[in-house]
Amino acid sequence: MIRVLGIETSCDETAASVVALDGASAPEILSNIVLSQIEEHAAFGGVVPEIAARAHVEALDGIVEAALADSSVSLDEVDAIAATAGPGLVGGLIVGLMTAKAIAAAANKPLIAINHLEGHALTARLTDGLDFPYLLLLVSGGHTQIVAVRGVGDYQRWATTIDDALGEAFDKTAKMLGLPYPGGPNVEKAAASGDANRFAFPRPMKGSAQPDFSFSGLKTAVRQAATAIAPLSDQDVADICASFQAAVADALDDRVGRALARFRQEFPRQAKPALVVAGGVAANRTIKATLEALCSQAGFAFVAPPQKLCTDNAAMIAWAGIERLRAGIADENAADFVPRSRWPLDSVSAPLVGSGRRGAKA
């Protein structure tokens, strides 16, 4: 039996969870507490790092206590503490990792510093028992990447965004159109009553051999369309949202389709290839339907963990800790680990904006 307490504070959710694995049995999420800060940031149209960090400080101790209470597991019965150490907002990362260090030291438990992206990458093994290798599409507010997940700690980034992450593009589109924060769900809601054919928005990078993403030009096209017909009626907003969403879905269909073909070539022995989709944007029904159809045509299984495990949560962090313990690759020097605002899963591929490194070429 392995039990790990996970802590997640990389952005605007304060989360703690206890996950257990008993031999060959399926893993079990014993508790998964998430406190969202959406209301605190809504007035600003996005996450304010200082407000987020302060909220983590105020809430984290209580969240950890609640996670332990809900799991019916005492701190003495926990085998290790796993905490997100990056990438993310450095203020929040400091709060979570320092708290985890204190708990680990006081309880004499091992500490495991977890890459937030690895948590997303391994969630499908927690929920669906997926075997390696598989393909991951991570679409969130801060990241848009295609990653070949070959094993625990063994990741190869095949594509990333060269400018905005997809979630960021949704949020900025919503802000331009006067829709409330968070942008993604509100753009989708408006698009439901819109005409997706009214505006001929570009399909960024479509046809490019390398399956990278770009959403800055699409965002600019949305702004130009909105400016040209201002003031906007409710129907204008709905039509722009529907046209924007359709452009995104088409771009993803093309980009991910190329990655699926490459996966077939590089892993011909994988009899049951799978595409895993994670991140908050994965909840968008139009995007999800597009990817499901693409996988069906390509002979891939489509795996989307439950929404509460696709967005930021501590269960995925605890599970990543269990995976690392089982693989024997937990960092023995995690007590000295410094939080990283940028931390790519794949440190070998040439860095680009959106790959988890700072700057355009650094």
N, C-alpha and C positions, 0 to 999 in steps of 0.2 A: 504493500500500500504506500503510495506517494501522495502527500497532500501539500499543495503550494498555495501560499497567500500572494495574490497579485495586486499591484497598485498601478493605476493609470492616471496621469495628470498632464498629458502632453499638450492639451489645448483647453477646451472649456467644459469638459466633463471631469468631475471628481469621482473616481471609481475604485472599488476594491472587490475582490472575489476570492473564493476558495474553490479550487478544482482538485479532484482526487482521481487517481488511477490505481486500480487494484488488479495486478497481474495482467491476464489476457482479457479481462472484462473491458467493456466500453468505458471511456472516461465519464466522470460525472461532475457537473457543475453544482456544487453544494450551496453556493450563494453567488449573487452577482448584483451588486449595488451600484447604481449610477445616478449621480446628481448632476443634472444639466444646469448650465448657466445662461440659457437662451434669453431669459427675461432680463438679466443684467446687461446683456450686450445689444438687445434689440434696438434700443434708442440710437445706437451708434452705427447700425447697419453692418456690423461685423464685430469680431472678437477684439477686445481691448486687452493687450497683454497684462498690463498692471492690474486691471480689475480681475482678470482671470487668476493671476497668481495670488492675490489677496483672498479671493474666494476659496481657493484650494487650501490655504493656510487655515481659514476658519472652519472648513468642513471636513478635512481629511481624517482627523482623529476619530470623529464620530462615524464616518463612513467605514473605516477599518473595523471599529467595534461592532457596527451593524453587520458587516460581512462575516465576522467570526461568530456572532450570535446566531445569524440565520443558518450557518453551516453546521451548528452544534459541534464545532471543532474548537478546542482551546488553542491558544498560541503555543503551548507546550507540545501539542499534537501535530503542529505544522512542521513539515520537513525542511522548508526553505521559503525565503521571501524573494519574490520576483517583482521588479519595478521597471517601468518605462524609463530609459535613460536618454532617449532621443529617437528620432528627430522630433522637433516641436518647439513650442514657445519656451525659451530657456527658463523664465521665471517659474512656470508651472513644473517643468522638469526638475528644477532644484528642490521645490517643495516635496514632490513625490519621492525622489531618490534619497534625499536627506532623511525623510521620515522612514523610508525602508531601511536605510543604514542604521538608524537609531533602534528600530525594532529588532533588526537582526543582531545587533551588538548586545542589546539588553537580554534577548532570549537565547543568545548563543546559537543562532541559526545561520546557515549559509545564505549569502545574498547573491542574486543573479540579476545583472544589468541586461535589460531586454531592449532590442531595437523594436520600436513601435511597428515598423513595417513587417518585421518577422512575425509579430503577433497576427497581423492580417494574413500573412502568407501561410501560416500553419493552422488557421482556424478551421479550414475544411477537414483537417485530420481529426480535430476535436468533435466536429458535428457529424461528419460523414465517413470517418475512417478511411479517407482517401490514401492510396498508395503513391509513393514517388515513382517517376516524376510526373508533374502536371504543370499546366500553364496558369498563371495568375494575372488577371486584369485588376489593378487597383485604381479605383476612381473615387477620389475624395476631394475635400476642399483644398488640401495641400499637395496632393500627389496624383499623377496620372501616369501609370507605368504598366508595361507588360514584362513579366518576370518568369523565367523558367525556374521552377522550384524542383531542384534535383535531390535535395536531402536537407536535413537539419544543418543550418549554417552554410549550405551550398546553393547559392542563388546566382543566376545570370540575368542581368537586365537586358532585354531585347529592344525595348523602346521606352521613351519617356516624352514628356512635353518639352518643346523648345521654348515655351513662354509660359502661358497661364495653365494652371491645373484646371480640370473640367469643373470641379465644384466651385472654384473661384470664378470661372466664366458664368456659371449659373447665378452666383451671388451678385456679380457686377451687372449682369443683364437685368436682374430683378431691381436692383437699385436704380438703374437708368430709367426703368419703366414705372418707378414709384411703388413697387411691390414691397411688402414687409420682409424683414429678416426672420428666419433663414431663407435664402433665395430659391434653392432647389425645389422644395415642396410647393412654393407659391408660384413659380414659373410653370410647373407641371399642372397645378390646379387651373391656372388661367388658360393654358394650352388646350385643356379638355374641351373648351367651347370655341376654339379658334380654327382658322383655315390655314393648314400647313402649306398650302400652295400659293398663298397670296404674295409672299416675299421670297425672291430667289437668292437666298443667302448662300455664300460659298461653302464648299465641303473641304475644309482645310486638309492639305497633304494627300488628298485622295489621288491614288495612282502612283504615289511615290514608292519606290522599291523598299526603302527602309521604313518600317512601320512606326515612326515617331508621330507625335501629335502636335498640333498647333491650334490654339483657340483665340489668340489675340486678334487676328484678322476678322474672325467671325463676330467677335465682340464689337469691333469697330463698325462692321456692316450693320449690326443691330442699332448702334447709336446713330448712324447716318440715316437709317430708315425712320427711326423715331423722330429725329430732328426734322426730316423732310415733311412729315405729315402732322407735326405738332400744331395745336394741342391734341393729345391722344384721347380717343374715346375708349370705353371699356372693351369694345370689340377690336379696336386697333391693337390694344395691349394683348388681347387674346390671340390675335392673328400673328403678331410678332413672336409671341412665346411659342406658338405651335410651329411656326416656320423655323425658329431657332432650334427647337427640340428635334425637328425632323433633320436638320442639317447635322446636328450632333450625332444622331443615330446613324445616318448614312456614313459619316466619317468613321465612326467606331466600327461599323460593318466592314468597311474597306481595310482599316488598319488591323483589326483583330483577325480578319480573314487571312491576311498575309502571315500573321504570326502562327495561326493554326497550321497553315501549309508548311511553314518552317519546322514546327514541332513534329509533324509527320516525318519529315526528312531526317531530323536529328535523333529522333527516338522511335525508330521503326519497330522495335520490339515491344513497345507499350501497346498491348492489345486493346486496352480500354482508356484511350486518351481522354483527358478532362480539362475543361476551362473553368477555373474558379473566379468568381467576380466578388470583390469585396470593396468596402468603402461606402460612405453615405449615398453617393450618386447611384449606387447599384439598386437603390429602392425605386428609382424612376421606372415606371411601368413600360413606357415606350422603349427605353434603352434595353430593359430586361427582355422584352418581347423580341427585339431585333437580335440580340445576342443568342437567345434561345433558338430562334429560327436558323441563325448562322451555324450554330453547333449541330443542330439536327441535320442540316445539309452536309456538313463536313464529317459527320460520324463521331462527334465528340459529346461526352456527357457534359451537361451544363450544371454547375454546382454553385448555388448562392446560399450561403449560411443564413439563418434567420436574421432579420433586420437588426435586432438588438445586439447581435454579435458581428454585424458588418460595420456598424458605427463604432466609435471609440468605447471600449469597455475593458474591464480588468480581467475577465475570464480568459480572453485570448492571451493576455500577458502571463497569467498563471500557467496556462497550458504551454506556452513557449518555454517557460521555466521547466516544466515537467519534461518536455521534449529534450531540452539541453541536458538535464540531469540524466535521462536515460541514455543519451548519446555520449555522455562523459565529456562534454565540452562546456560545462559551466565554468565561468571565469573565477579562478581562485583569488584573484586580486580585485574583485568587484567593490570591495570596501573603499578602494582608492579611485574608483571610476568617476570621471568628471562628466556631468551632463553635456550632451552634444545637441545643439540646435539643428545641425545638419549631420546626417549619418546614413550614407547609402548602404543598402543591402549588398550591393555588388560594388566592391572597391576596385575592380579590374577594368570594367568598361569605361570608355572615355566619358568624363563627366559632362553633363549638359544641364541647363536650367531645368529644374523639376526632378533631377535624379537624386536629390538629397545632399547636394553640395552647394556651397555658397558661391554666388557670382556666375557670370555667363560662361567663363572658361576656367574657373578655379575649382 
